[in-house]
Amino acid sequence: MKIVRTIEALQEAKKSLTGSIGFVPTMGALHQGHLSLIRQAREENDVVIVSVFVNPTQFLEGEDLDAYPRREEADAKICEVAGVDILFMPTIDQMYEEDELCIGAPAVRGYILEGQKRPGHFDGMLQVVMKLLNLSSATRAYFGKKDAQQLALVMQMVRNYFMEVQVVPCEIVRDEKGLALSSRNAYLSAEEKERALCLSRALKRATKMVMAGELESEKIKAEMLKVLEEADRVEYVAIVDRSFKELQEVEIGNTIILVAAWVGKPRLIDNIWI
């Protein structure tokens, strides 16, 4: 595995590559969720490139940019064992110059749910993802479904800008109790981890209701909020279609149920696709 830290070194390393390129963009602190993306990229491509970059433009003022978990040595070892060919670990100066062109998230889908709670977040996310997709020359890029709105916006960006890369949605990975894996889970105490399970339990409650024939969104959300009382604060419960339009009734095969809540220090998100 080659570890490269500059754009020039990445371009040089790519010269010897042949065949399809699978790319996994990450912010590091890698866990089994990231590893599942890397494994899928390894199975489906000739070459695998992983990036580790904590992108400052997607953090809002007062968020955890400085405290965000960073484990470069461990991340490199995980990538090596997983069969990654190139690990790209650039600095901020490599990725950004002083007076940058900006990419704006769509005016509607970029400013609801996560975009409403974190205005400007998706602008920064799309900006860095476009840079990384271009730098990697990816044939396929792998994104987890846990960040469902991010995934939808990346797919829209690829479509709107006619980018020649296939975005591959990957299933959410959970721990043995059902908590969706996230680098920010490192902030949780043992007691908070137990309470954080209310997110996945609320989604299970919603799934059972749908399986029993209840499709009315407001009734499902009301039951989910009862389960979410263990959280310190619920930011939203939403039922939308794959285009992130609010649904009055669940549409089987075209629905995402999402939740965001604070438990202890971290803000956690989870969802289920129905």
C-alpha positions in Angstrom: 0.0 0.0 0.0 1.2 3.5 -0.9 0.5 6.3 1.5 0.5 9.7 -0.3 0.0 13.1 1.3 0.2 15.4 -1.7 -1.8 15.8 -4.9 1.4 15.4 -7.0 2.2 12.1 -5.2 -1.3 10.8 -5.8 -1.2 11.6 -9.5 2.2 9.9 -9.7 0.9 6.8 -8.0 -2.1 6.6 -10.3 0.2 6.4 -13.4 0.9 2.8 -12.7 -2.7 1.8 -12.2 -4.8 -0.2 -14.6 -8.4 -1.3 -14.6 -11.3 0.0 -12.5 -10.8 2.2 -9.4 -13.0 1.9 -6.3 -12.8 5.0 -4.1 -13.9 5.3 -0.4 -13.7 8.9 0.9 -13.5 9.1 4.7 -12.8 11.5 7.6 -10.7 8.8 9.3 -11.2 7.2 12.8 -12.1 4.1 10.7 -14.5 1.5 12.1 -16.3 -1.6 10.8 -18.7 0.6 8.8 -15.8 2.1 6.8 -14.3 -1.4 6.5 -17.5 -2.7 4.9 -17.2 0.0 2.2 -13.5 -0.8 1.6 -14.3 -4.5 1.3 -17.1 -3.9 -1.2 -14.8 -1.6 -3.2 -12.1 -4.4 -3.1 -14.5 -7.0 -4.4 -15.8 -4.9 -7.2 -12.7 -3.1 -8.6 -9.1 -3.7 -9.7 -7.7 -0.9 -7.5 -8.9 0.6 -4.3 -8.1 4.2 -3.1 -9.1 5.4 0.3 -8.9 9.1 1.4 -8.6 10.3 5.0 -9.3 14.0 5.3 -11.2 15.8 8.1 -12.8 18.5 5.9 -13.0 21.8 7.6 -15.6 23.4 5.3 -18.4 21.0 6.3 -18.1 21.8 10.0 -20.1 24.7 11.3 -18.9 27.2 14.0 -19.1 25.5 17.4 -19.0 22.0 16.0 -16.3 19.4 16.8 -13.7 20.1 14.1 -10.8 20.3 16.5 -12.0 17.4 18.7 -13.0 15.1 15.8 -11.3 11.7 16.3 -8.0 11.4 14.4 -6.2 8.1 14.4 -3.8 8.2 11.4 -1.6 5.3 12.4 -4.5 3.0 13.1 -6.4 4.1 10.0 -3.3 3.2 7.9 -3.0 -0.2 9.4 -6.7 -1.0 8.8 -6.4 0.1 5.2 -3.3 -2.0 4.7 -4.9 -5.1 6.1 -8.0 -4.5 4.0 -6.0 -4.5 0.8 -6.1 -0.8 -0.1 -3.7 0.1 -2.9 -3.4 3.9 -2.2 -4.2 5.8 1.0 -4.5 9.5 0.3 -4.0 11.7 3.5 -3.8 15.3 2.3 -3.4 18.4 4.4 -5.9 21.3 4.3 -3.4 23.4 2.3 -3.3 20.6 -0.3 -7.0 20.6 -0.7 -7.9 24.3 -0.5 -6.5 27.6 -1.6 -7.4 31.0 -0.2 -10.1 32.2 -2.7 -12.0 29.1 -3.7 -14.8 28.5 -6.1 -17.8 27.2 -4.2 -20.4 24.6 -4.9 -23.8 25.2 -3.4 -26.2 22.5 -2.2 -29.6 22.5 -3.9 -31.9 25.2 -2.5 -34.6 22.8 -1.3 -33.0 19.4 -0.6 -29.8 20.9 0.7 -31.6 22.9 3.4 -34.1 20.5 5.0 -33.4 18.1 7.8 -29.6 17.9 8.2 -29.3 21.0 6.0 -31.7 23.0 8.1 -30.0 22.0 11.4 -26.5 22.5 9.9 -26.8 25.3 7.3 -23.9 25.3 4.9 -22.7 21.8 5.9 -23.7 20.3 2.6 -22.0 23.0 0.6 -18.7 22.1 2.2 -19.4 18.3 1.9 -20.2 18.5 -1.8 -17.2 20.8 -2.4 -14.7 18.3 -1.0 -16.4 15.2 -2.5 -16.2 16.7 -5.9 -12.5 17.4 -5.4 -11.8 13.9 -4.1 -13.8 12.2 -6.9 -11.8 14.2 -9.5 -8.5 13.5 -7.8 -9.2 9.7 -7.4 -10.4 9.2 -11.0 -12.8 6.8 -9.4 -14.8 4.4 -11.5 -17.1 3.7 -8.5 -17.3 5.6 -5.2 -18.7 4.1 -2.1 -21.0 5.9 0.4 -22.9 4.6 3.4 -26.7 4.8 3.6 -26.4 6.1 7.2 -25.8 9.6 5.8 -28.8 9.2 3.6 -29.2 12.9 2.7 -25.5 13.2 2.0 -25.7 10.2 -0.3 -28.7 11.6 -2.2 -27.0 15.0 -2.7 -23.7 13.3 -3.9 -25.8 11.3 -6.4 -27.5 14.5 -7.5 -24.1 16.3 -7.9 -22.8 13.5 -10.1 -25.9 13.6 -12.2 -26.1 17.4 -12.5 -22.4 17.9 -13.3 -22.3 14.8 -15.7 -19.5 13.2 -13.7 -18.3 9.8 -15.0 -18.4 7.9 -11.7 -20.9 5.4 -10.3 -22.0 6.2 -6.8 -22.6 2.9 -4.9 -24.9 3.1 -1.8 -23.8 0.7 1.0 -25.8 -0.7 3.8 -25.7 0.6 7.4 -23.4 -1.4 9.7 -24.5 -1.8 13.3 -22.9 -3.1 16.5 -24.3 -6.3 18.1 -27.0 -4.3 19.9 -28.1 -2.3 16.9 -26.3 1.0 17.3 -25.4 2.4 13.9 -21.6 2.7 13.7 -20.1 6.2 13.7 -16.8 7.7 14.5 -18.6 10.0 16.9 -19.7 7.0 19.0 -16.3 7.3 20.6 -17.8 10.3 22.6 -20.4 8.1 24.2 -20.1 6.7 27.7 -21.3 3.1 28.5 -24.5 4.5 29.8 -25.0 6.8 26.9 -24.4 4.0 24.4 -27.3 2.1 26.0 -29.6 5.2 25.7 -28.4 5.8 22.1 -30.0 2.5 21.2 -33.4 4.3 21.3 -32.6 5.6 17.8 -32.5 2.1 16.3 -35.4 0.9 18.5 -37.5 3.8 17.2 -36.8 2.7 13.6 -37.7 -0.9 14.5 -41.0 0.3 16.0 -41.7 2.2 12.7 -40.8 -0.9 10.7 -43.2 -3.1 12.7 -46.0 -0.6 12.3 -45.5 -0.6 8.5 -45.4 -4.4 8.4 -48.7 -4.4 10.4 -50.2 -2.2 7.7 -49.9 1.3 9.3 -48.7 3.7 6.6 -49.8 7.1 8.0 -46.6 9.1 8.7 -47.9 11.2 11.6 -49.0 8.1 13.6 -45.6 6.4 12.9 -43.7 9.5 14.0 -45.7 9.8 17.2 -44.9 6.3 18.2 -41.2 6.8 17.4 -41.1 9.9 19.6 -42.2 7.8 22.5 -39.3 5.5 22.1 -36.9 8.4 21.6 -37.7 9.9 25.1 -34.4 8.3 26.3 -32.4 10.7 24.1 -31.4 14.0 25.6 -33.0 15.9 22.7 -34.6 14.9 19.5 -33.9 17.1 16.5 -36.2 15.5 14.0 -38.1 12.4 12.9 -38.9 12.5 9.2 -40.5 10.2 6.7 -39.6 11.1 3.1 -39.3 9.5 -0.3 -36.0 8.7 -2.0 -36.0 12.3 -3.4 -36.4 13.6 0.2 -39.9 14.9 -0.3 -42.0 14.6 2.8 -44.6 11.8 2.7 -48.0 11.8 4.3 -48.0 8.0 3.9 -45.3 5.5 3.6 -44.6 4.3 0.1 -43.2 0.8 0.2 -40.0 0.7 -1.8 -39.6 4.4 -1.9 -39.4 5.6 1.7 -36.7 6.6 4.1 -37.4 7.1 7.8 -34.8 9.3 9.5 -34.0 10.4 13.0 -31.5 12.8 14.5 -31.0 13.1 18.3 -28.5 14.2 20.9 -27.3 11.6 23.4 -24.6 13.0 25.7 -22.0 15.0 23.7 -22.6 13.7 20.2 -25.4 14.3 17.8 -26.4 11.0 16.3 -28.3 10.1 13.1 -29.9 6.9 11.9 -32.4 5.8 9.3 -34.1 2.9 7.6 -35.0 2.4 4.0 -38.5 0.8 3.4 
